[in-house]
């Protein structure tokens, strides 16, 4: 029995969605780890940063806490932008009757807009 082109397109779109959902879940855990690193490095810049140095076994100290804090927050902002744009795309796919190409372009535009916004905040 021959499968129709629409059925093959449906299966390809479903595979793409499951990949997006899996990537989004992985990035969520990475964002959680980066959030804790950002909090620890931010706390290490204060006068009570010795506690963070003891907890992290000297990995995050007062000298490199600022460097880690700035760079981890920048990576965190890029991952948050990806997370928001993917969730926006998945939300619109369920609610709106638009093509997948339009959703991809819209999600990419949102992602780039958020990255540009967070980059402008950093510099």
Secondary structure, 3 states (H helix, E strand, C coil): CCCCHHHHHHHHHHHHHHHHHHHHHHHHHHHHHHHHHHHHHHHHCCCCCHHHHHHCCCCCCHHHHHHHHHHHHHHHHHHHHHHHHHHHHHHHHHHCCCCHHHHHHHHHHHHHHHHHHHHHHHC
